[in-house]
């Protein structure tokens, strides 16, 4: 047997050569049972991180599959182009529920931020248009003089 077949959570199969499995790092999500899920959430720069944290933590801590120990946390992970990027970090004891819990926590975060009127930004582009009409007229006049 030269390959290993792995069934994904989408019920598709991945065929991996055994030499790759032997030579590469393997990640086992279920060895110890508990796993941490990191859910990205962005808030507008005008919002206070502490306020967002105080709104998000109660919303995610009361979710049925989220463990109380270790406790959930909300940390600032990056200063993005359009948002302050936060990460809601929760622990669950059943790795099989990782994806569904991720989606549930993401939705709970959106609802909690909406209820608290905390803005979730979207990328936007600022376009500055310079008035060049005087330069354009001067350029046309110069071309006209050269051709005469």
Order of alpha helices (4+ residues) and beta strands (2+ residues): beta-beta-alpha-beta-alpha-beta-beta-alpha-alpha
